[in-house]
Amino acid sequence: MSLDTATSETKQWDLHPETEYRFELDPGSTVVVKLLRGQAEIYGSELAEGKSYLFGEECKAAVYTWRGCAIEVIGRPSVEYTSEETPMAVYANLHIALEQMRVRALANIRGSPIPEDEGDPDATTEPPRILVLGPENSGKTSLCKTLVNYTSRVGQGWSPVLANLDPAEGAFALPGAISAAAIPAAIPTCTPAATLGLSASSAPMAMASNALVPLVYWYGHADVKRNPRLLERLIRNLGMGVSDREDAARNNAAESAKSYASGIIVDTPSSFASSSTGFNEQRQRLIKAAVEAFRINVILVLGHEKLNVEMQRSYGSKITVVKVPKSGGVVELDAAYKERIHRYQMHAYFYGHVIHPPAGVSNPLLGGEAPSDLILSPSSTVISFKDLAIYCIGAESMAPSSALSIGAVRLISEMQPVLVDPALPGSGLLNAMLAVLAPLNPDENERYDEELLDLTVGGFVAVTTIDVQNGQMTVLCPNQGSVAGRTALVGSFEWQEQ
């Protein structure tokens, strides 16, 4: 039930137990939500009573309450309503089962008596390593956030790793990347430009969320089908990096052992659930790569009966496969919306999150931080063409193998780095987003062409101008650091200041 208060832009909503308030924002609009009394959460992250939470950049979210609450909403969402039909009880039970796995894993590492599992003496002592699968617009990322946030709320010092394999989402980095990070605290929801929180790659050093230091690899495109072989390799690289951290933690101090026992949650692109003609074999290879790379022991299938049957048939004998209902509040996202979110993400990487609250609202919180702390000052730098070695992976426009004529052989493989000359017409570098790679290992004497694919991303720059006559180009950097002598990869993402 909603009650109009002093102005037409302020409403109070009284929510009954186990119901949620859902809202959607149009471009340019913002809202503030304040918990007046009771208990409320957004994707598992609790709201503090009396605090004002700011949302913007076309955010779509839901405020859920277990015991009932009253909230005040200031602003004009394009859509707002309450619902009693939610899957939160199922998600909570799922969290409890995963928590039992963490407790058993930690007890096993420490050599403590393992708690008896009701009716299941053969329950695993491995930490939960979860792969979340589902079709487009099924709420996979929201489920992952909810499970991570519930884990942090237990108060046991868990820090599960959250990995995102969807290059269209960007997650902890920018669209075009896949990434993973250990999550020591709840992930706030405030803007789709920071779906999984704010990381050190774009955040000022003073911010609390700077604790997120992601491991990032660059795929370069939004479409998984564009180069599935490359994505498969990057998934295995990411899984190896996470496993190395996990194994080091397992054999370290007590708190590190707790980090290992926290487990892993892996979010996936919707194409992993699509058995479209010509992509089914690659899709199965990508799922297998994720299962092997992250040593998955639980697969969650969101709202897709056929996919659930397939996973049961393929992995049910050695992995627990669970079908999970999707929320009725999931919003259908069109291509135009996703493109706008990509622009928000790239703008926020360089300039921070500049979101203005509704008129009359002072000192709201944006993702748990004051909005003024989220404003950045990027650096525009002129560099020589020789200062930065830029590569693309494979040909710029590459037809799938099935489209080649019989007996035809590729001149450039899908995995081959190709040096890009900024001086050539049609180089495609103007307005391109570049992923600047970590330095090569100086201890390795032998080099090979595909070595660049195994390097993590250290940051991103955007090419704003190219001066062929003087052999120079201008790049926008998030800080004052130099890119001279570095190596970068270019994909299909472009960004221009509006």
C-alpha positions as CSV (number, residue, x, y, z in Angstrom):
1,M,0.0,0.0,0.0
2,S,1.3,3.5,-0.9
3,L,0.5,6.7,0.9
4,D,1.1,10.1,-0.7
5,T,3.0,12.5,1.7
6,A,3.9,16.2,1.4
7,T,4.8,16.3,-2.3
8,S,3.9,14.3,-5.4
9,E,7.4,13.1,-5.6
10,T,7.5,11.5,-2.1
11,K,5.7,8.3,-1.2
12,Q,5.7,6.0,1.7
13,W,5.3,2.3,1.2
14,D,4.3,-0.1,4.0
15,L,5.5,-3.6,3.1
16,H,4.1,-6.7,4.6
17,P,6.5,-9.6,5.7
18,E,8.0,-11.5,2.7
19,T,7.1,-8.9,0.1
20,E,9.1,-6.6,-2.0
21,Y,8.9,-3.1,-3.6
22,R,10.2,-3.1,-7.2
23,F,11.2,0.0,-9.2
24,E,12.7,0.9,-12.5
25,L,14.3,4.2,-13.6
26,D,14.2,6.1,-16.9
27,P,17.4,7.7,-18.3
28,G,18.3,10.8,-16.4
29,S,16.1,10.1,-13.4
30,T,17.1,9.3,-9.8
31,V,15.4,8.1,-6.7
32,V,16.2,8.0,-3.0
33,V,15.0,5.2,-0.8
34,K,15.0,5.5,3.0
35,L,14.1,2.8,5.5
36,L,11.8,4.4,8.1
37,R,11.3,1.4,10.3
38,G,11.6,-2.4,10.2
39,Q,14.1,-4.5,8.3
40,A,14.8,-4.3,4.5
41,E,17.4,-5.5,2.1
42,I,18.3,-5.1,-1.6
43,Y,19.6,-8.3,-3.1
44,G,20.7,-9.5,0.4
45,S,22.4,-6.2,1.3
46,E,20.7,-4.7,4.4
47,L,19.5,-1.1,4.5
48,A,20.3,0.9,7.6
49,E,17.3,2.6,9.2
50,G,17.2,6.4,8.6
51,K,19.9,6.4,5.9
52,S,19.1,7.7,2.4
53,Y,20.2,5.5,-0.5
54,L,20.6,7.0,-4.0
55,F,19.9,5.1,-7.2
56,G,20.5,6.3,-10.8
57,E,21.6,5.4,-14.4
58,E,18.5,3.4,-15.2
59,C,18.8,1.2,-12.1
60,K,16.2,-1.6,-11.7
61,A,16.0,-3.1,-8.2
62,A,13.8,-4.5,-5.5
63,V,13.6,-3.8,-1.7
64,Y,12.7,-7.0,0.1
65,T,11.6,-7.4,3.7
66,W,11.4,-10.6,5.8
67,R,9.6,-9.1,8.7
68,G,7.8,-6.1,7.3
69,C,9.0,-2.5,7.0
70,A,8.1,1.1,5.9
71,I,10.2,2.8,3.3
72,E,10.1,6.3,1.9
73,V,10.7,6.8,-1.8
74,I,11.7,10.3,-3.1
75,G,11.7,10.7,-6.9
76,R,9.7,9.4,-9.8
77,P,10.4,5.8,-10.9
78,S,9.1,4.9,-14.3
79,V,7.7,1.7,-12.8
80,E,7.0,0.9,-9.2
81,Y,4.9,-1.7,-7.5
82,T,4.9,-4.3,-4.7
83,S,4.8,-8.1,-5.0
84,E,4.1,-11.0,-2.7
85,E,5.5,-13.6,-5.2
86,T,9.2,-13.8,-4.7
87,P,11.8,-16.7,-4.7
88,M,13.5,-15.4,-1.6
89,A,12.6,-18.3,0.6
90,V,14.2,-20.7,-1.9
91,Y,17.3,-18.4,-2.1
92,A,17.6,-18.3,1.7
93,N,17.4,-22.1,2.0
94,L,20.0,-22.4,-0.7
95,H,22.2,-20.0,1.3
96,I,21.8,-22.2,4.4
97,A,22.9,-25.3,2.4
98,L,26.0,-23.5,1.1
99,E,26.8,-22.2,4.6
100,Q,26.8,-25.8,5.9
101,M,29.3,-26.7,3.1
102,R,31.6,-23.8,4.2
103,V,31.5,-24.9,7.9
104,R,32.3,-28.5,7.0
105,A,35.2,-27.4,4.7
106,L,36.7,-25.1,7.4
107,A,36.4,-27.8,10.0
108,N,38.1,-30.3,7.7
109,I,41.0,-27.9,7.0
110,R,41.5,-27.2,10.7
111,G,41.2,-30.8,11.7
112,S,38.2,-30.0,13.9
113,P,35.3,-32.4,14.3
114,I,33.1,-32.1,11.3
115,P,29.5,-31.1,12.2
116,E,27.0,-33.9,11.6
117,D,25.0,-33.3,8.5
118,E,21.4,-34.3,9.0
119,G,20.8,-37.6,7.1
120,D,23.9,-37.2,4.9
121,P,27.1,-38.7,6.5
122,D,28.8,-38.6,3.1
123,A,28.4,-34.9,2.6
124,T,31.4,-33.3,0.9
125,T,34.0,-31.4,2.9
126,E,34.9,-29.3,-0.1
127,P,33.8,-25.6,-0.1
128,P,30.9,-24.6,-2.4
129,R,32.0,-23.9,-5.9
130,I,28.9,-22.8,-7.7
131,L,28.2,-22.3,-11.4
132,V,25.0,-20.3,-12.1
133,L,23.4,-21.0,-15.5
134,G,20.2,-19.6,-17.0
135,P,18.7,-17.9,-20.1
136,E,18.7,-14.2,-20.9
137,N,16.8,-12.1,-18.3
138,S,16.6,-14.8,-15.7
139,G,18.2,-13.0,-12.8
140,K,21.5,-14.8,-12.6
141,T,23.6,-11.8,-11.5
142,S,20.9,-10.8,-8.9
143,L,21.0,-14.4,-7.5
144,C,24.8,-14.3,-7.3
145,K,24.8,-11.0,-5.5
146,T,22.1,-12.2,-3.0
147,L,24.1,-15.3,-2.2
148,V,27.3,-13.3,-1.7
149,N,25.6,-10.7,0.5
150,Y,23.9,-13.4,2.7
151,T,27.3,-14.9,3.1
152,S,28.8,-11.6,4.3
153,R,25.9,-11.1,6.7
154,V,26.6,-14.3,8.6
155,G,29.4,-12.5,10.4
156,Q,31.9,-15.4,10.1
157,G,34.5,-13.5,8.1
158,W,33.8,-15.3,4.9
159,S,35.1,-13.8,1.6
160,P,33.8,-15.8,-1.3
161,V,35.2,-15.3,-4.7
162,L,32.6,-14.0,-7.2
163,A,33.6,-14.6,-10.9
164,N,31.7,-13.1,-13.8
165,L,32.2,-14.8,-17.2
166,D,29.8,-12.5,-19.2
167,P,31.9,-10.0,-21.2
168,A,28.8,-8.1,-22.0
169,E,28.3,-7.2,-18.3
170,G,31.8,-5.9,-17.5
171,A,31.3,-6.8,-13.8
172,F,34.3,-5.6,-11.8
173,A,36.0,-4.0,-14.9
174,L,34.6,-2.8,-18.2
175,P,32.4,-4.5,-20.8
176,G,34.6,-6.8,-22.8
177,A,36.3,-8.3,-19.8
178,I,35.8,-11.3,-17.6
179,S,36.8,-11.0,-14.0
180,A,36.8,-12.3,-10.4
181,A,37.3,-10.8,-7.0
182,A,37.1,-11.9,-3.4
183,I,34.2,-10.2,-1.7
184,P,34.8,-9.3,2.0
185,A,31.6,-7.3,2.5
186,A,28.1,-6.8,1.1
187,I,27.8,-5.7,-2.6
188,P,25.6,-2.5,-2.7
189,T,23.2,-1.8,-5.5
190,C,23.0,1.7,-6.8
191,T,23.6,1.8,-10.5
192,P,24.0,-0.9,-13.3
193,A,27.3,0.8,-14.1
194,A,28.6,-0.8,-10.9
195,T,26.7,-4.1,-10.9
196,L,29.1,-5.9,-8.6
197,G,30.4,-2.9,-6.6
198,L,33.2,-0.5,-7.1
199,S,36.7,-1.8,-7.6
200,A,40.2,-0.4,-7.1
201,S,40.6,-0.1,-10.9
202,S,38.3,2.9,-10.9
203,A,37.8,4.0,-7.3
204,P,39.7,6.6,-5.3
205,M,42.1,5.1,-2.8
206,A,40.1,6.6,0.2
207,M,37.0,4.5,-0.6
208,A,35.9,1.6,1.5
209,S,35.1,-0.4,-1.6
210,N,38.7,-0.1,-2.7
211,A,39.2,-3.5,-1.0
212,L,37.9,-5.1,-4.2
213,V,41.0,-5.9,-6.3
214,P,39.8,-8.0,-9.3
215,L,41.6,-10.4,-11.5
216,V,40.7,-9.3,-15.1
217,Y,41.2,-10.8,-18.6
218,W,40.3,-9.0,-21.8
219,Y,38.0,-10.7,-24.3
220,G,37.2,-7.5,-26.1
221,H,33.6,-8.1,-27.3
222,A,30.1,-8.3,-25.9
223,D,29.1,-11.4,-28.0
224,V,30.4,-14.7,-26.7
225,K,29.8,-16.2,-30.2
226,R,32.3,-13.9,-31.8
227,N,35.4,-15.8,-30.6
228,P,34.4,-18.7,-28.3
229,R,37.9,-20.3,-28.5
230,L,39.4,-17.2,-27.1
231,L,36.8,-17.0,-24.3
232,E,37.4,-20.6,-23.4
233,R,41.1,-19.9,-22.9
234,L,40.4,-16.9,-20.8
235,I,38.0,-18.8,-18.6
236,R,40.7,-21.4,-18.0
237,N,43.2,-18.6,-17.2
238,L,40.8,-16.9,-14.8
239,G,40.0,-20.2,-13.1
240,M,43.7,-21.0,-12.8
241,G,44.3,-17.6,-11.1
242,V,41.4,-18.2,-8.7
243,S,42.6,-21.7,-7.9
244,D,46.1,-20.6,-7.3
245,R,44.8,-18.1,-4.7
246,E,42.5,-20.8,-3.3
247,D,45.3,-23.3,-2.9
248,A,47.7,-20.8,-1.3
249,A,45.0,-19.8,1.2
250,R,44.2,-23.5,2.1
251,N,47.8,-24.1,3.3
252,N,48.2,-20.7,5.0
253,A,47.1,-19.2,8.3
254,A,43.7,-19.7,9.9
255,E,42.1,-16.6,8.3
256,S,43.4,-17.6,4.9
257,A,41.9,-21.1,5.4
258,K,38.6,-19.4,6.0
259,S,39.1,-17.6,2.7
260,Y,39.5,-20.9,1.0
261,A,36.5,-22.4,2.7
262,S,34.3,-19.4,1.6
263,G,34.1,-20.9,-1.9
264,I,33.4,-19.5,-5.4
265,I,30.3,-18.3,-7.2
266,V,30.5,-18.1,-11.0
267,D,28.1,-16.0,-13.0
268,T,27.7,-16.9,-16.7
269,P,26.4,-15.3,-19.9
270,S,23.0,-16.2,-21.2
271,S,24.5,-17.8,-24.3
272,F,25.7,-20.7,-22.1
273,A,22.0,-21.7,-21.9
274,S,21.3,-21.2,-25.6
275,S,21.4,-24.3,-27.8
276,S,21.2,-22.3,-31.0
277,T,22.1,-23.9,-34.3
278,G,25.9,-23.7,-35.0
279,F,26.8,-22.8,-31.4
280,N,25.7,-25.7,-29.3
281,E,29.1,-27.5,-29.4
282,Q,31.0,-24.3,-28.5
283,R,28.5,-23.6,-25.7
284,Q,29.1,-27.1,-24.2
285,R,32.8,-26.6,-24.4
286,L,32.6,-23.3,-22.6
287,I,30.4,-24.8,-19.8
288,K,32.9,-27.7,-19.5
289,A,35.8,-25.2,-19.3
290,A,34.1,-23.3,-16.5
291,V,33.3,-26.5,-14.6
292,E,36.9,-27.7,-14.9
293,A,38.7,-24.4,-14.4
294,F,36.8,-23.5,-11.2
295,R,36.4,-27.1,-10.0
296,I,32.6,-26.7,-9.8
297,N,30.7,-28.9,-7.4
298,V,27.3,-27.3,-7.5
299,I,25.4,-26.1,-10.6
300,L,22.4,-23.8,-10.2
301,V,20.0,-23.6,-13.2
302,L,17.6,-20.7,-13.2
303,G,14.2,-21.2,-14.6
304,H,15.1,-23.4,-17.6
305,E,13.8,-27.0,-17.5
306,K,15.6,-28.2,-20.7
307,L,18.9,-26.8,-19.5
308,N,18.4,-28.5,-16.1
309,V,17.8,-31.9,-17.7
310,E,20.9,-31.4,-19.9
311,M,23.1,-30.5,-16.9
312,Q,21.7,-33.5,-14.9
313,R,22.5,-35.8,-17.8
314,S,26.0,-34.3,-18.3
315,Y,27.2,-33.6,-14.7
316,G,24.6,-35.0,-12.3
317,S,26.6,-38.1,-11.5
318,K,29.5,-36.1,-10.0
319,I,28.1,-32.6,-9.4
320,T,25.0,-31.4,-7.5
321,V,22.6,-29.9,-10.0
322,V,19.7,-27.8,-8.6
323,K,16.9,-26.1,-10.5
324,V,16.1,-22.7,-9.0
325,P,13.0,-20.5,-9.8
326,K,13.6,-17.1,-11.3
327,S,12.0,-14.0,-9.8
328,G,8.9,-12.6,-11.3
329,G,10.5,-9.2,-11.0
330,V,13.1,-9.9,-13.6
331,V,13.0,-7.1,-16.3
332,E,13.4,-7.8,-20.0
333,L,16.5,-5.8,-21.1
334,D,16.7,-4.8,-24.8
335,A,19.8,-4.1,-26.8
336,A,19.5,-0.3,-26.6
337,Y,19.4,-0.5,-22.8
338,K,22.5,-2.7,-22.7
339,E,24.4,-0.3,-25.0
340,R,23.5,2.7,-22.7
341,I,24.7,0.7,-19.6
342,H,28.0,0.1,-21.4
343,R,28.4,3.8,-22.0
344,Y,27.6,4.5,-18.3
345,Q,30.3,2.0,-17.3
346,M,33.0,3.4,-19.5
347,H,32.1,7.0,-18.4
348,A,32.2,6.0,-14.8
349,Y,35.6,4.3,-15.2
350,F,37.2,7.7,-16.1
351,Y,35.0,10.2,-14.3
352,G,33.4,8.3,-11.5
353,H,29.7,8.1,-10.7
354,V,28.2,11.5,-11.0
355,I,24.6,11.0,-10.0
356,H,22.6,13.9,-8.7
357,P,19.9,13.2,-6.1
358,P,16.3,14.4,-6.5
359,A,15.6,18.0,-5.5
360,G,15.6,18.6,-1.8
361,V,17.6,15.5,-0.8
362,S,20.9,16.1,0.9
363,N,23.7,13.7,1.8
364,P,22.4,10.5,0.3
365,L,24.6,7.4,0.1
366,L,25.6,5.9,-3.3
367,G,26.7,2.4,-2.8
368,G,27.5,3.1,0.8
369,E,29.7,6.1,-0.1
370,A,29.1,9.8,-0.3
371,P,28.6,10.7,-4.0
372,S,31.3,13.4,-3.8
373,D,33.8,10.6,-3.1
374,L,33.0,8.9,-6.4
375,I,34.1,11.7,-8.7
376,L,37.4,11.1,-10.5
377,S,39.7,13.4,-12.5
378,P,41.1,11.5,-15.5
379,S,44.3,12.5,-17.4
380,S,44.5,13.2,-21.1
381,T,48.0,12.3,-22.4
382,V,49.7,12.6,-25.8
383,I,51.9,9.6,-26.6
384,S,54.0,8.4,-29.6
385,F,52.8,5.6,-31.7
386,K,55.9,3.7,-30.5
387,D,55.1,4.1,-26.8
388,L,52.3,1.6,-26.8
389,A,52.2,-1.7,-28.7
390,I,48.6,-2.4,-29.6
391,Y,47.3,-5.8,-30.7
392,C,43.9,-7.2,-31.7
393,I,43.2,-10.9,-31.3
394,G,42.6,-12.7,-34.7
395,A,41.3,-10.8,-37.7
396,E,39.1,-7.7,-37.1
397,S,36.2,-9.3,-38.9
398,M,36.3,-13.1,-38.7
399,A,33.7,-15.4,-40.1
400,P,32.9,-18.6,-38.1
401,S,34.8,-21.7,-39.1
402,S,31.5,-23.2,-40.4
403,A,31.3,-20.4,-43.0
404,L,34.6,-21.2,-44.6
405,S,34.6,-23.1,-47.9
406,I,35.5,-26.8,-47.9
407,G,39.3,-27.1,-47.6
408,A,39.8,-23.5,-46.8
409,V,42.4,-22.6,-44.1
410,R,42.5,-19.5,-42.0
411,L,45.5,-17.2,-42.6
412,I,45.0,-15.7,-39.1
413,S,43.8,-17.9,-36.3
414,E,41.2,-16.9,-33.7
415,M,43.9,-16.9,-31.1
416,Q,46.7,-15.0,-32.9
417,P,47.6,-11.5,-31.7
418,V,47.9,-9.1,-34.7
419,L,49.9,-5.9,-34.3
420,V,47.8,-2.8,-35.1
421,D,49.5,0.2,-36.8
422,P,47.8,3.4,-35.7
423,A,49.2,5.2,-38.8
424,L,47.2,3.0,-41.3
425,P,43.8,4.1,-42.5
426,G,41.0,2.1,-41.0
427,S,43.1,1.0,-38.0
428,G,39.9,1.3,-35.9
429,L,41.8,2.8,-33.0
430,L,40.0,6.2,-32.9
431,N,37.6,6.2,-30.0
432,A,38.6,2.6,-29.2
433,M,38.8,1.3,-25.6
434,L,42.2,-0.4,-25.0
435,A,43.0,-2.9,-22.2
436,V,46.5,-2.2,-20.9
437,L,48.1,-5.5,-20.0
438,A,50.3,-6.4,-17.0
439,P,54.0,-6.5,-17.9
440,L,55.5,-9.6,-19.3
441,N,57.3,-11.8,-16.9
442,P,61.0,-10.7,-17.1
443,D,62.2,-14.1,-15.9
444,E,60.9,-15.8,-19.1
445,N,63.4,-15.8,-21.9
446,E,61.3,-17.5,-24.5
447,R,58.4,-15.6,-26.0
448,Y,55.5,-17.0,-28.1
449,D,52.8,-15.2,-30.1
450,E,49.8,-16.1,-27.9
451,E,51.6,-15.1,-24.6
452,L,49.5,-11.9,-24.6
453,L,46.4,-13.9,-24.0
454,D,47.6,-15.1,-20.7
455,L,48.3,-11.6,-19.3
456,T,45.9,-9.9,-16.9
457,V,44.6,-6.4,-17.4
458,G,46.1,-3.6,-15.4
459,G,43.8,-0.9,-16.5
460,F,42.0,0.8,-19.5
461,V,42.6,3.8,-21.7
462,A,40.5,5.4,-24.5
463,V,42.0,6.7,-27.7
464,T,40.5,10.2,-28.2
465,T,42.6,11.6,-31.1
466,I,45.1,10.2,-33.7
467,D,47.7,12.5,-35.3
468,V,49.1,10.4,-38.2
469,Q,51.3,13.3,-39.4
470,N,53.2,13.6,-36.2
471,G,53.0,9.9,-35.2
472,Q,51.1,10.6,-32.0
473,M,47.8,9.9,-30.3
474,T,46.0,11.2,-27.3
475,V,44.7,8.7,-24.7
476,L,42.4,9.3,-21.8
477,C,43.7,7.6,-18.6
478,P,41.9,7.2,-15.2
479,N,45.0,8.5,-13.5
480,Q,48.4,10.2,-14.1
481,G,50.3,7.0,-14.8
482,S,52.3,6.5,-18.0
483,V,51.6,3.8,-20.5
484,A,54.9,4.1,-22.3
485,G,56.5,0.7,-23.0
486,R,53.3,-1.1,-22.2
487,T,51.2,-3.5,-24.4
488,A,47.5,-3.1,-25.0
489,L,44.7,-5.1,-26.6
490,V,41.8,-3.6,-28.7
491,G,38.4,-5.1,-29.1
492,S,35.1,-3.8,-30.5
493,F,34.2,-1.4,-27.8
494,E,34.3,2.4,-28.5
495,W,33.6,5.3,-26.2
496,Q,33.2,9.0,-26.9
497,E,32.6,11.8,-24.4
498,Q,29.0,13.1,-24.8
